[in-house]
Amino acid sequence: MPDGEFKARAQVSGILPTGGSWIVELDVAGGKMFSVTSLSPTLSVGDECHLWVASENLNLFDQDGARLDPERRLVAA
């Protein structure tokens, strides 16, 4: 996992097929995170995993649903 990027432990809480892709729902540090993939997931609901995302590819929202400033960087241990 590259330094300076968002990284976290997560637990898979849902896998939603949408036709040609899947939405993977993750529980991360008490919140929800969603990922979309065109590859069939190899994880199952309940599995734990580690993830990382390049900071510029994150869309972050506050508790009221307002998007956070994209210049704000979040790095989790």
DSSP file (Angstrom, degrees, kcal/mol; ACC not computed):
  #  RESIDUE AA STRUCTURE BP1 BP2  ACC     N-H-->O    O-->H-N    N-H-->O    O-->H-N    TCO  KAPPA ALPHA  PHI   PSI    X-CA   Y-CA   Z-CA
    1    1 A M              0   0    0      0, 0.0     6,-0.1     0, 0.0     4,-0.0   0.000 360.0 360.0 360.0 125.7    0.0    0.0    0.0
    2    2 A P    >   -     0   0    0      0, 0.0     3,-1.0     0, 0.0     2,-0.1  -0.302 360.0-109.7 -65.1 144.8    1.5    3.3   -1.0
    3    3 A D  T 3  S+     0   0    0      1,-0.2     3,-0.1     4,-0.0     0, 0.0  -0.408  98.9  29.3 -68.5 149.4    2.4    5.9    1.6
    4    4 A G  T 3  S+     0   0    0      1,-0.3     2,-0.2    -2,-0.1    -1,-0.2   0.478  96.6 107.4  81.9   2.6    0.3    9.0    1.8
    5    5 A E  S <  S-     0   0    0     -3,-1.0     2,-0.3    49,-0.1    -1,-0.3  -0.691  82.3 -86.2-108.1 164.3   -2.9    7.4    0.5
    6    6 A F  E     +A   53   0A   0     47,-1.5    47,-2.3    -2,-0.2     2,-0.3  -0.539  55.4 168.8 -68.1 127.0   -6.1    6.5    2.2
    7    7 A K  E     +A   52   0A   0     69,-0.4    69,-0.3    -2,-0.3     2,-0.3  -0.996   1.3 151.8-142.1 146.5   -5.8    3.0    3.8
    8    8 A A  E     -A   51   0A   0     43,-1.9    43,-2.5    -2,-0.3     2,-0.3  -0.989  43.0-105.1-163.1 161.0   -8.0    1.1    6.2
    9    9 A R  E     +A   50   0A   0     -2,-0.3    20,-0.4    41,-0.2     2,-0.3  -0.735  45.5 178.9 -88.7 148.6   -9.2   -2.2    7.5
   10   10 A A  E     -A   49   0A   0     39,-2.9    39,-2.7    -2,-0.3     2,-0.4  -0.962  27.2-139.2-147.4 162.2  -12.7   -3.1    6.4
   11   11 A Q  E     -AB  48  27A   0     16,-1.6    16,-2.9    -2,-0.3     2,-0.4  -0.997  30.3-119.0-124.5 132.4  -15.3   -5.8    6.7
   12   12 A V  E     + B   0  26A   0     35,-2.9    34,-3.1    -2,-0.4    14,-0.2  -0.558  35.8 170.7 -70.5 122.1  -17.5   -6.6    3.7
   13   13 A S  E     +     0   0A   0     12,-2.8     2,-0.3    -2,-0.4    13,-0.2   0.516  62.2   5.3-111.3  -9.7  -21.1   -5.9    4.6
   14   14 A G  E     - B   0  25A   0     11,-1.4    11,-3.0    30,-0.1     2,-0.4  -0.929  46.9-159.1-170.4 147.5  -22.7   -6.4    1.2
   15   15 A I  E     - B   0  24A   0     -2,-0.3     9,-0.2     9,-0.2    30,-0.1  -0.965  18.8-170.7-131.8 115.6  -22.1   -7.4   -2.4
   16   16 A L  E     - B   0  23A   0      7,-3.1     7,-2.5    -2,-0.4     2,-0.2  -0.903  12.3-147.9-115.2 108.3  -24.7   -6.1   -4.8
   17   17 A P  E     - B   0  22A   0      0, 0.0     5,-0.2     0, 0.0     3,-0.1  -0.532  15.5-179.7 -71.7 138.5  -24.7   -7.3   -8.4
   18   18 A T        -     0   0    0      3,-3.1     2,-0.7    -2,-0.2     4,-0.1   0.158  54.1 -91.1-124.2  17.7  -25.9   -4.7  -10.9
   19   19 A G  S    S+     0   0    0      2,-0.4    -1,-0.0     1,-0.1     3,-0.0  -0.829 115.2  18.6 110.9 -93.3  -25.7   -6.6  -14.2
   20   20 A G  S    S+     0   0    0     -2,-0.7     2,-0.3    -3,-0.1    -1,-0.1   0.403 131.6  29.0 -93.9   2.4  -22.2   -5.9  -15.6
   21   21 A S        -     0   0    0     -5,-0.0    -3,-3.1     2,-0.0    -2,-0.4  -0.895  69.8-127.1-149.1 177.3  -20.6   -4.8  -12.3
   22   22 A W  E     -BC  17  37A   0     15,-2.5    15,-2.4    -2,-0.3     2,-0.6  -0.981   8.7-144.1-131.7 143.1  -20.8   -5.2   -8.5
   23   23 A I  E     -BC  16  36A   0     -7,-2.5    -7,-3.1    -2,-0.4     2,-0.6  -0.951  18.5-157.5-103.0 123.4  -21.1   -2.7   -5.7
   24   24 A V  E     -BC  15  35A   0     11,-3.3    11,-2.1    -2,-0.6     2,-0.5  -0.912   3.7-153.4-105.5 120.9  -19.2   -3.8   -2.7
   25   25 A E  E     -BC  14  34A   0    -11,-3.0   -12,-2.8    -2,-0.6   -11,-1.4  -0.813  15.1-170.2 -96.2 130.1  -20.3   -2.3    0.6
   26   26 A L  E     -BC  12  33A   0      7,-3.2     7,-2.2    -2,-0.5     2,-0.6  -0.949  23.2-138.2-123.9 140.1  -17.6   -2.1    3.3
   27   27 A D  E     +BC  11  32A   0    -16,-2.9   -16,-1.6    -2,-0.4     2,-0.4  -0.882  32.5 177.2 -91.3 119.1  -17.8   -1.2    7.0
   28   28 A V  E >   - C   0  31A   0      3,-2.8     3,-2.1    -2,-0.6   -18,-0.1  -0.967  61.7 -30.3-131.2 114.9  -14.8    1.1    7.6
   29   29 A A  T 3  S-     0   0    0     -2,-0.4     3,-0.1   -20,-0.4    -1,-0.1   0.846 125.9 -44.7  49.5  43.1  -14.0    2.7   11.0
   30   30 A G  T 3  S+     0   0    0      1,-0.3    -1,-0.3     0, 0.0     2,-0.2   0.493 126.4  84.6  83.5   3.8  -17.7    2.9   12.0
   31   31 A G  E <  S-C   28   0A   0     -3,-2.1    -3,-2.8     2,-0.0     2,-0.4  -0.710  77.2-102.9-127.4 179.7  -18.8    4.2    8.6
   32   32 A K  E     -C   27   0A   0     -5,-0.2     2,-0.3    -2,-0.2    -5,-0.2  -0.837  27.8-176.9-107.8 143.7  -19.8    2.8    5.1
   33   33 A M  E     -C   26   0A   0     -7,-2.2    -7,-3.2    -2,-0.4     2,-0.4  -0.990  10.3-154.3-135.7 143.6  -17.7    2.9    2.0
   34   34 A F  E     -C   25   0A   0     -2,-0.3     2,-0.4    -9,-0.2    -9,-0.2  -0.955   8.5-173.3-124.1 140.2  -18.8    1.7   -1.4
   35   35 A S  E     -C   24   0A   0    -11,-2.1   -11,-3.3    -2,-0.4     2,-0.4  -0.980  11.8-149.3-129.5 143.0  -16.6    0.4   -4.3
   36   36 A V  E     +C   23   0A   0     -2,-0.4     2,-0.3   -13,-0.2   -13,-0.2  -0.942  20.8 175.6-113.0 134.0  -17.7   -0.5   -7.8
   37   37 A T  E     -C   22   0A   0    -15,-2.4   -15,-2.5    -2,-0.4    -2,-0.0  -0.984  33.9-155.0-137.5 148.3  -15.9   -3.2   -9.7
   38   38 A S  S    S+     0   0    0     -2,-0.3     2,-0.4   -17,-0.2    -1,-0.1   0.472  80.2  83.8 -95.1  -4.4  -16.4   -4.9  -13.1
   39   39 A L  S    S-     0   0    0    -17,-0.1   -17,-0.1     1,-0.0    -2,-0.1  -0.802  94.8-103.1 -98.3 140.3  -14.6   -8.0  -11.8
   40   40 A S        -     0   0    0     -2,-0.4    -2,-0.1     1,-0.1    -1,-0.0  -0.438  45.4-112.5 -61.4 123.5  -16.5  -10.7   -9.8
   41   41 A P        -     0   0    0      0, 0.0    -1,-0.1     0, 0.0   -26,-0.0  -0.277  20.7-160.8 -61.0 141.2  -15.6  -10.2   -6.1
   42   42 A T        +     0   0    0     -3,-0.1     2,-0.2     2,-0.1    -2,-0.1   0.505  69.6  83.8 -97.3  -8.1  -13.6  -12.9   -4.5
   43   43 A L        -     0   0    0      4,-0.1     2,-0.3     3,-0.0     6,-0.0  -0.539  68.0-145.5 -89.7 160.8  -14.6  -11.8   -1.0
   44   44 A S    >   -     0   0    0     -2,-0.2     3,-2.3     4,-0.1   -32,-0.3  -0.842  35.9 -78.0-121.2 160.8  -17.8  -12.8    0.8
   45   45 A V  T 3  S+     0   0    0     -2,-0.3   -32,-0.2     1,-0.3     3,-0.1  -0.368 121.2  28.3 -56.4 132.0  -20.0  -10.9    3.2
   46   46 A G  T 3  S+     0   0    0    -34,-3.1    -1,-0.3     1,-0.4   -33,-0.1   0.115  89.9 128.8  98.8 -19.3  -18.4  -11.0    6.6
   47   47 A D    <   -     0   0    0     -3,-2.3   -35,-2.9   -36,-0.1    -1,-0.4  -0.381  53.0-135.4 -67.8 146.4  -14.8  -11.2    5.2
   48   48 A E  E     +A   11   0A   0    -37,-0.2     2,-0.3    -3,-0.1   -37,-0.2  -0.782  32.1 163.8 -99.4 149.4  -12.2   -8.7    6.6
   49   49 A C  E     -A   10   0A   0    -39,-2.7   -39,-2.9    -2,-0.3     2,-0.4  -0.937  34.0-119.9-152.4 171.2   -9.9   -7.0    4.2
   50   50 A H  E     -A    9   0A   0     -2,-0.3     2,-0.3   -41,-0.2   -41,-0.2  -0.914  31.8-173.5-113.9 147.0   -7.4   -4.1    3.8
   51   51 A L  E     -A    8   0A   0    -43,-2.5   -43,-1.9    -2,-0.4     2,-0.3  -0.962  12.8-170.3-138.5 157.5   -8.0   -1.4    1.2
   52   52 A W  E     -A    7   0A   0     -2,-0.3     2,-0.4   -45,-0.2   -45,-0.2  -0.989   3.7-172.6-144.5 149.2   -6.2    1.6   -0.2
   53   53 A V  E     -A    6   0A   0    -47,-2.3   -47,-1.5    -2,-0.3     2,-0.2  -0.999  34.4-108.6-140.5 133.9   -7.4    4.3   -2.5
   54   54 A A    >   -     0   0    0     -2,-0.4     3,-2.6   -49,-0.2     4,-0.3  -0.462  35.0-125.5 -59.3 130.0   -5.4    7.1   -4.1
   55   55 A S  G >  S+     0   0    0      1,-0.3     3,-1.5     2,-0.2    -1,-0.1   0.810 107.5  59.7 -52.6 -36.4   -6.5   10.3   -2.3
   56   56 A E  G 3  S+     0   0    0      1,-0.3    -1,-0.3     3,-0.0    -2,-0.1   0.638 101.1  57.0 -71.0 -11.1   -7.5   12.0   -5.6
   57   57 A N  G <  S+     0   0    0     -3,-2.6     2,-0.3     2,-0.0    -1,-0.3   0.381  87.2 100.4 -98.1   3.4  -10.0    9.2   -6.3
   58   58 A L    <   -     0   0    0     -3,-1.5     2,-0.5    -4,-0.3    -5,-0.0  -0.695  53.1-162.2 -91.1 141.2  -11.9    9.6   -3.0
   59   59 A N        -     0   0    0     -2,-0.3     2,-0.3     2,-0.0    -3,-0.0  -0.980  20.2-169.1-116.1 113.3  -15.3   11.4   -2.7
   60   60 A L        -     0   0    0     -2,-0.5     8,-3.1     8,-0.3     2,-0.3  -0.829   6.7-169.6-111.0 143.9  -15.8   12.2    1.0
   61   61 A F  B     -D   67   0B   0     -2,-0.3     6,-0.2     6,-0.3     2,-0.1  -0.952  17.3-127.6-130.7 147.8  -18.9   13.5    2.7
   62   62 A D    >   -     0   0    0      4,-2.8     3,-2.0    -2,-0.3     6,-0.0  -0.222  45.4 -85.6 -83.6-177.9  -19.7   14.9    6.1
   63   63 A Q  T 3  S+     0   0    0      1,-0.3    -1,-0.1     2,-0.1    -2,-0.0   0.708 129.3  54.2 -64.4 -19.8  -22.4   13.6    8.4
   64   64 A D  T 3  S-     0   0    0      2,-0.1    -1,-0.3     3,-0.0     3,-0.1   0.418 120.7-106.1 -93.2   1.1  -25.0   15.9    6.7
   65   65 A G  S <  S+     0   0    0     -3,-2.0     2,-0.3     1,-0.3    -2,-0.1   0.470  73.4 140.1  90.4   1.9  -24.2   14.6    3.3
   66   66 A A        -     0   0    0      1,-0.1    -4,-2.8    -5,-0.0    -1,-0.3  -0.624  58.0-112.0 -80.6 136.8  -22.2   17.6    2.1
   67   67 A R  B     -D   61   0B   0     -2,-0.3    -6,-0.3    -6,-0.2     2,-0.2  -0.456  30.7-125.7 -69.0 134.8  -19.1   16.8    0.0
   68   68 A L        -     0   0    0     -8,-3.1    -8,-0.3    -2,-0.2    -1,-0.1  -0.482  39.7 -81.2 -78.6 153.0  -15.9   17.7    1.8
   69   69 A D    >   -     0   0    0      1,-0.2     3,-2.0    -2,-0.2    -1,-0.1  -0.304  36.5-136.7 -52.5 124.3  -13.3   19.9    0.1
   70   70 A P  T 3  S+     0   0    0      0, 0.0    -1,-0.2     0, 0.0   -12,-0.1   0.696 101.7  64.6 -63.0 -17.4  -11.4   17.7   -2.4
   71   71 A E  T 3  S+     0   0    0      2,-0.1     2,-0.4   -15,-0.0    -2,-0.1   0.667  80.9  97.0 -76.9 -15.5   -8.1   19.4   -1.2
   72   72 A R    <   -     0   0    0     -3,-2.0     2,-0.4     1,-0.0    -4,-0.0  -0.612  67.2-152.0 -75.9 127.7   -8.6   17.9    2.2
   73   73 A R        -     0   0    0     -2,-0.4     2,-0.5     2,-0.0    -2,-0.1  -0.838   8.5-163.7-106.1 139.3   -6.6   14.7    2.6
   74   74 A L        +     0   0    0     -2,-0.4     2,-0.5   -70,-0.1    -2,-0.0  -0.986   8.0 179.4-124.3 123.3   -7.6   11.8    4.9
   75   75 A V        -     0   0    0     -2,-0.5     2,-0.3   -69,-0.1   -69,-0.2  -0.987   7.5-166.8-126.5 122.4   -5.1    9.1    5.9
   76   76 A A              0   0    0     -2,-0.5   -69,-0.4   -69,-0.3   -71,-0.1  -0.821 360.0 360.0-107.1 146.6   -6.2    6.3    8.2
   77   77 A A              0   0    0     -2,-0.3   -69,-0.2   -71,-0.1    -1,-0.1   0.442 360.0 360.0 -86.8 360.0   -3.8    3.9    9.9
